[in-house]
């Protein structure tokens, strides 16, 4: 099997020669965009030998002006693939794809509705730790202008999904926020977040590319994502943050391929040594089996990650 065949087989829960793997990291800001971003990705792919080549997305929804109250969300215009930040991401993706030989499975990053709705707040200077609190309070105070803007953002993200597919990407990594128990209630999530998740994930499904649902952050109620499983192929979450173990997640997300197993900011993958990584990976595979499983991390690796240790994790799957 080549890398792509291995990943596709894992997604369809068919036999594989080895458990495939997928890892990614945030590149330094000066090396994340344009042609430098292309080279950063190619260097990472070569250094780690991972089966999934995940293309990062640092081209975020920009600030369109100050947002200090719910009504200010009206300044966010309709978003389309023709906007600069979207064009930049698509150009980056195409240039990377043009440099690959087709052996590996390619995955484009698409930020989910909640992340994309707080990016304008971050870009205007609001601290990340405050953005979700602000969005939540704005929705509770006056939902109409906020939800209207979220509709426009979701439509834009749907266009990006279609453009990814047209460019030849194999799958889309949908980075979802909103399931943290300390923010939205279950009812609020179902009313304000889930419909947009469903919209974008459905577009990915209709575009006939694979969807990887990443449920980000800590203290999650993963059951909130069960309603969208019909339009999801692979699920990934912070095993060491949620907290849901791999086996618990396999039960909750039955019939779905699971990706993960390693902590992204601590543990063997970060501190080594290589012998420890090999033993940890072997134990994870023993617990999960070789069918319907992709080795990965809780989330994106740190910029300063030792890539030799990532390669050790990848190779441990093939021994």
N, C-alpha and C positions, 0 to 999 in steps of 0.2 A: 504493500500500500504506500502511496505517497501521502503527504501531509493532508491534502484536501480530502482525499478518499477516506483517510482515517477519521477526520472530524465529521464528515458527512455520515459515515457509518455509525459513529457514536451518537449523533443526533437522532438517527433512525433506530437506535438501540439494536444495531446489528453487530455481529462479531468483529473485533478489531485485532490487528496484530499486536499493537501496543496501545495503552491508554494515551490519547492525545492530550496536549497541554496548550494553555493560552495565558500569556502574561503581558502586561503593558505598564508603562510608567509615564509620568509627566516630565517632559524634557525641559531644560532651562529655558526661560522665556526668550532669550536671544537666539535659541536654536530650535524653536518650536514652530516657526512660521516660514512660509515661502520655501525657497530652494534649500535653505538650511534645515527646515523642518523635514523635507524629503530625505535629506542625507541622514538626519538623526534617526528617522524611522528605519532606513535601510541598514544603518550601523547596528541598531538594536536587534533587528531581525537576524542579522548574520551572527551577532555575538551570542544570542540566546538559543537559536535554533528551534524556537517554539513552533508548534504546528499551526497556530493561529496568528496571523499578522494583523494585529489590531491597529487601525489608524486613529490616532488621537484627534480631539476636536477642541482646540483652544480658541476657535473663532466663535465667540459667544454673542448672544443678543446684546446689542450695545445700549448705552444710555441715550434716550431721546430727550432728556431734560430731567429736571428735579421732580421726584415723586415723594411727597410728604404726607399725602392723604389719599383716600381711596379714589376720589374723583380725578386725581392726577394720572391715573392709569390710562385715561383717555388719550394721552399724548403718544401712546404707543401705536404706531400706524399698522396697516396691513403689512405682513412680512411675506416675502417671496424669495425664490431661488435667485432672483436678480439683484437682491441686496448685496452690498459689498462683502459683508461677513459670511454670507452663504456662498457667494461666488468664490471667495478665498478658500473656503473649506473644500468645495468641490474641485477646484484647481489643484489643491494639495493632494487630494485623493487620486485624481486622474494621473498626476505625475508619478505618484508612488506606484500605482497599478501598472503604469507603462514600463516601470523598471523591474517588475517581478516576472518570474518565469512560469507562473501558474501552478507551481508545485504545492504551495501552501493555501490554506483557507483564509480569505480576507474578510475583515470585519470593520465596518465603519461605525464610529461613535456618534450617537444622537442623544443629546441631553433631553430628558423627559420634561413634561409640562411644568412641574413645579420648579425644577432647576432653571429652565428657560425663562420662567416668569420672575425669578429673583435675580437673574443675571443683570438686567437693567439697573437694579438697585445697587448691586456690587459695582457696576461700571461707573455709577455716579458717585461712588465714594462711601456707601453704607457698608459697615462691617458685616462680614459674612454671618457672624453669629447673630446679628440682628435682623437679617433679611427674612427669614422664615417667620419670625415673630411678627414682623411688620405685615407680611402678606396675609397671615392668618387674621390679624386684627382688622386689616382692611376688608377682608371678605366678611368678617362678622359684622362690621360697621355698615358697609354699603357694598353688597356683592355685585350689583349690576355693572358698574364700570370696570371692575377688576375681572369679572368673568368674561366680559366683552373683549377685553384685551387678551385674556388667555385663549379665547376662541381664535383671535387673529394669530397669536403665537403658534397655537396647535396647527393651524392651517399651514403656516410657514414650515414647521417641522415635518409635516406630512409631505410637503414639496421636496424637502431635503431627502426624505426617505425614498421617494420616487427617483430623484436624481442620482442617489447612491446606486440604486438598482440599475438604472440606465447606464451608469458608468462601468458596471460589471462587478460590483462588490458581491461577495457570497452571502454575507449576513450583516445585520445591523444590531449593534449593542445599544440597547435602550436603557439609559441610566436614570432610574426612577428614584424620586424622593417623595416623602409625604407620609410614610407609614410609621414614623417615629411616634411612640405613644404619648410623648410629652407635648406634642403639637396638636394636630387635628384629632378630633374624636373619630370613631368609626363612621358615624353618620355623616360628618363633615367631609371625610375622605371620599365616601361613596357619592356624595352630592357634588363636590367641587373638583376632585382630582381624578377619580376613576373614569368618568366619561371621556376626558381628554386622553388618558392613557389608552383607553380602548380605541379611540379614534385613530391615534397614530400607529398603534400596534396593528390595527386592522389594515391600515394602508400598507404596512410592511408585509403583512400576510398576502394581501392582494397583489403586491409587486413580485411575489414568488421568490423572495429571498428569506433566509432564515432569521428569526428574531431571538436575540439573547436578552432576557430581562434581568437587569442588574438592580437589586433592591439595596439602595445605599444607606449608610449610616448605622447608628447603634439603636438599641432599645426598640426594635421593630415589632409590629404586629403583622407578620407575614401573611396571615389569613386574609388581609385586605386585598391581596393580589390574586386570590383564587378565582374571582370572577373573570379575569382576563386570560386565564390559562389557555382557552381555546385558540387564542391568536399568538401563543408563545411556544417556542421550540426548546429553549434552554433556559434554566434559571440559575442565578448566581447571587449570593448574598454574603454578608459578613458573619461567617460561622462563629467567630470569636467576639462578635459585637451584638448580634441580634437579640437574644441568643437562641439560635436554633442550630442543633448539630446537623451534620450531613445526613445522618440516618433519619432524624426527625423531619428534615426538609424533604427527603426522598418519600416519606410517608405522606406529607402534606401536599407535595407537588407530584402526586402519583402519575406515572406514565410520561413524565417529562425528564429529559436529560439534565443532570446536575453538573454544574461547573464550580470548582472551588477546592477547599481543603486546607490551604495554607494561609497563615496570617500575613498581611501585607506590610506591616510596620514593626513586627517583632518576631521572635522565634527563629527557627532554623534557617528560613529563607533569607533573613536579614543578617543573622549573626554567624551562621554556619556552625561547625565546619562542614565540608562536603560530605563526610561520612555520616553526620547527623541528618543532613538533608535526605540522603539516600534511604536511611532507615525510616524516617518520618513518612516519606513518599510511599515506600513499600507498605507501611502499615495502613495508610489511607486507602491504597488500592486493595489491600486485603479486606478492609471493612466494606468498601463500596463495590468491589468487583470491577471487571473490565468492561462491562456492558452498560451503555447509557451514562457514562461518566467521563468528564473532562477535567484534568487537573488544572487548578488555577489558584488565584489568591482571593482574599476577601474583597479587595478593591485594587485600585491603581497603586503600583509600587512607588516608593519615594524616589525623587530625582537622583538622590545619591546612592541608590541601590547598586550593590556589587553584581554586575551582570554575570560574572563567572559562577556565582551561586545560583542564579536563575538557570543557567545552562545545566548545572548539576541536577537541579530538580527535573528539568526536561529529560535529561539522559537517564535519570533514575527510572523513568517510566518505560524505558526501552531495554532495560537489562533483563 
